[in-house]
């Protein structure tokens, strides 16, 4: 009789590390998060963690990529089959729901802050990777809203304002949100 194993494959464990890293980096940032904390959350040793990822920077890059990819997935699903204004409104509504997950939002915000901190410490790879991810997201949005750079820029600018208001804890009924009703399609 074959014995089934409850052990995770390396790929499943990598996935666990990425999910745990997103939570830990969201809470403490790149500099404030130790690989020991991530390993503990996953239930593995630090040496095993480094068999899955060559460095803390690689873990952060994987978490950042996952964060941006999940954002696009929400946009893509919400706007499937749509273009132009209809796509923009659908993505705006979907994003309003997405950022309610504060840890996901804070991972996104930590990505931006971590680029600056890393570059000040001479670690330019994080910035290069983050800019590549951001550019790809921008281009996908640009294409989906009809190809106009100004429309994509406005969409992303509103998104950053939403990030700021949510991160600062403004409730939806606060007047700071009043300008969105007419511009982003959110209700």
N, C-alpha and C positions, 0 to 999 in steps of 0.2 A: 504494500500500500504506500503510495506516495505521500510524503509529509509536506503540508503546505507551510510555507514560511511567512511569518508576520514581519519579517525584516523589509525595510524599504530599499529600493534600488538606489543607486547613486543619483539618478535623475530625479527620483521622487524626493530624495534628501536635498538636492540642489533647490528644488522647488520650495521645500520647507524653509531653507535658508533665505531665499529671496523674500518670501512672505514675512518671515521674522525680521529680516533686515529692514523691510519697508516700515514696520511698526517701530522698531528701535531708532532708525534714522529719523523718522517723523517726530518722535518724541525728543530726541537729544541732538540731532544734527550729525554731520559727518565727524567732526572733531570730538563731540561728546559721547559718541557711541563706541564702545569697545567690541572687538571681535569676541571677547569672552562673554559679553552680555548676549550677543547673537547666538553663540554656540549654546549657552545655557538655555535660552528660549527654545531652541530646536531640540535640545537634549543630546548634543554630541560634544565631543572634546574639541578644543581649539585645533590640535593637530589634524583631526579629521576634517574640520571646517576648511583648513588650508589645503587639503587634498582635493576638495571640491572647487575651491576658488584660490587663485594664487596670492591674493592680497585683499586687504580691506578695501582698497580702491576698486578692485574687481567686483567685490560684493556690492559696493555702493553703485557702481555702473549698472550692474544687473538689476538692482532695485529701482534705479532711476528709469531705466529702459522699460521695465514692467509698468511703472507708474504712467509714463507717457503712452505706452501701448494700450493700457486699459482705458485711458482717457479717449484715445482715438476709437477704440472699440465701441465705447458708449456713443460717441458722435456718429460713427459709421452705422451702427444699428438703428439709431434714432432717425437718421436721414436717408436710409436705404431707399433708392429709387427716386429721391428728390434732388433738386438742384436749386440754385439761386436763393431767393428769399424764403421759400418753403424749407429748404435744407437748413438755412441759418436759424430760423425759428425753432425747428425741431431739435437742432443741436443745442441751442440755448436752453430750451426746456429740459433737455436731458442733462446738461451740465449743472443746472440748478439742483437737480436731484443728486448728482454725483458728488458735489462738494459738501453735501450734508455729512458724508463720511469724513470727519475731521482728520483722522489719521492719514487717509489718502491725500486729502488736501494739504496737510502739513508736510507730507513727503514731497509733494510738488514744491511747496514753498522752501523746504530745506534744500532742495536741489539748487534753487537759485542762490541761496545764501552760501551754500557749500562751494559753489564755483568761485566766488569771491575769496572765501577763506583759503581754499586750496591754492588758488593762484598767488595769493599773498605769501604762501608758504613754498612757492616754487613748484607746485604740482599742477602743471597745465593740462594734463590728460583729462581730468574731470571736466574742466571747462570745454575742452574740445568735444568730448562725448556729449555733454549737455547741450551745447549749441547745435550739434548734428541732430539730436533728438528733437529739439525745439523747431529747427528748420524743417524737418520732415513733417512734424505735426502741422506747422503753418502751411506748408505746401499742400498737404492733404485737405486742410480746411479751405484753402484758396480755390482748389479745384472744385470742391463740393459746392461752394457758394457761387460758383459761376466763373471763376478764373480771375476776378478782379482783386488786385493787391490791396486796394483801399478797403474793400469790403472785408477781406480776410483780416486786415490790420484792425479794423473797427471791432470785429468779432473777438479777436484775441485781446484787444484792449478792454472791452467790457468784461471778458473772462477774468482778466487780472484784477479788475475792480471788484468783481464778485469774490475772488479769492481773498482780497484784502478785507472786505466787509465780513465775510464768514470767519476768517481767521481772527479778526478783532471782536467777534461775537455779537455783531449787530443783529438783533432779531428782525425777521422779515417785516414786521409792522413799523419799524423805525423809518423815519423820513429819509434816511440815507438811501433807501431802496426805491424811493418814489420815481426816480428817473428811468428805471428799468422797464416799468410797465409799458411804456410807449415805444421802447427801442429793442427789447430783446425777445419779446414774445412770451416772457414768463408771466404767469398770472398769480 
